Amino acid sequence: MGVSFDKIDGSLCLKFDIQPKADPTPDQERAAKLVSPGFGRVFSDHMAVVRYSAEQGWHNATVEARGAFQLDPAAAVLHYAQEIFEGLKAYKRDDGGVNLFRPDANAKRFRDSADRMAMPPVPEAVFIEAVEQLVRMDREWIPSGDGSLYLRPFMIASETFLGVKPSHEYIFAVIASPVGSYFKGGPAPVSIWVSRNYTRAAVGGTGAVKCGGNYAASLRAQAEAIDHGCDQVVFLDAREHRYVEELGGMNVFFVFEDGSLSTPPLGTILPGITRNSIIALARESGAIVREEPYTIEQWRADAESGKLKEAFACGTAAVISPIGKVCSANGEFAINGGVAGPVAMGLRKKLVDIQYGRAADTHGWIKKVF
Ligand SMILES: *Cc1c(COP(=O)(O)O)cnc(C)c1O
């Protein structure tokens, strides 16, 4: 118990108390779970947990058996939704080693999210150490092939108090979930529904940070998309209901006949690490990439005139999903004949090859855990 620190990469970091599970999942049972894990239903044996109190700061860092938290029914998170999260993956290389992709960017974004939600920042070294310790402990849970171990760091307000104010106590934890390839046999184009009834984020709101509340508020719109036979919802801006922002949990890109790309500018959208990486990779390949507003009317006109060649969504979970069809109350239009386009597929391969260590990491994006 108590607080102890270690020097990690030159910065002060909490020392994690490693408490392996007494009865880990038997090899055969784990192997069976890794065959076809889907997304987010199978979990590894352990979790990393760090506690915060206003008096002690961050303390009691452990890697322990995954299990339920004890929360008082008046815990702040259950009432006022003071919660943030991250998502990143550990990838198994062909040489048996393990890569993380840009964990420093997740750590930085987690700080930004904490700041917006009046939560204490988790030092970036602590965030990365928690992720790495969990991956070390549960490395057997990383699927081989094109699967990966999805890591979910999150923080909740745990103080028992019904007053409306920032909590004085928090739990930061990381859990891990083996996931298969998001798409079996390559990414199938998704159909998206343009929400006219709901918006995701307004200027001054929480659209640019990864908080659970954004997702809670998107579910009704997502349900509307499903009701209309679509896979995903795409949100327009809150002020004019014209500018394309993003999907519920993925950023969007447009590819034009002159080879240029465009993507909505930062502000009310979530600053995706996949989005940022795609901008870098596309520019490196010589393409012009604009971060500029794009209206739904223009999207339709460009798709119909042939000026727009492709559109795709991107994020850590699915990497890149081509958008095949856009539907709304005013009718629908197809993109690239409803099939995956070469730019989306090329960028996807470039990114995935870096993540799995099959292509040179010229950007310093990879952190080897092993
Ligand atoms: C997490 C997330 C993304 C994608 O971010 P990545 O860092 O690329 O995984 C995009 N939009 C929203 C709303 C998100 O929550």
The ligand as an SDF file (V2000), in Angstrom:
LIG
                    3D

 15 15  0  0  0  0  0  0  0  0999 V2000
  -12.4370    7.1540  -30.5320 C   0  0  0  0  0  0  0  0  0  0  0  0
  -13.2200    7.9230  -31.5130 C   0  0  0  0  0  0  0  0  0  0  0  0
  -12.7900    8.1100  -32.8310 C   0  0  0  0  0  0  0  0  0  0  0  0
  -11.5690    7.4470  -33.4030 C   0  0  0  0  0  0  0  0  0  0  0  0
  -10.3950    7.7710  -32.7240 O   0  0  0  0  0  0  0  0  0  0  0  0
   -9.1020    6.8640  -32.9020 P   0  0  0  0  0  0  0  0  0  0  0  0
   -8.0890    7.5120  -32.0380 O   0  0  0  0  0  0  0  0  0  0  0  0
   -8.7470    6.9140  -34.3270 O   0  0  0  0  0  0  0  0  0  0  0  0
   -9.4760    5.4960  -32.4720 O   0  0  0  0  0  0  0  0  0  0  0  0
  -13.5480    8.9060  -33.6680 C   0  0  0  0  0  0  0  0  0  0  0  0
  -14.6950    9.4720  -33.2400 N   0  0  0  0  0  0  0  0  0  0  0  0
  -15.1480    9.3110  -31.9720 C   0  0  0  0  0  0  0  0  0  0  0  0
  -16.4070    9.9610  -31.5680 C   0  0  0  0  0  0  0  0  0  0  0  0
  -14.4310    8.5310  -31.0780 C   0  0  0  0  0  0  0  0  0  0  0  0
  -14.8920    8.3610  -29.8330 O   0  0  0  0  0  0  0  0  0  0  0  0
  1  2  1  0
  2  3  1  0
  2 14  2  0
  3  4  1  0
  3 10  2  0
  4  5  1  0
  5  6  1  0
  6  7  2  0
  6  8  1  0
  6  9  1  0
 10 11  1  0
 11 12  2  0
 12 13  1  0
 12 14  1  0
 14 15  1  0
M  END
$$$$
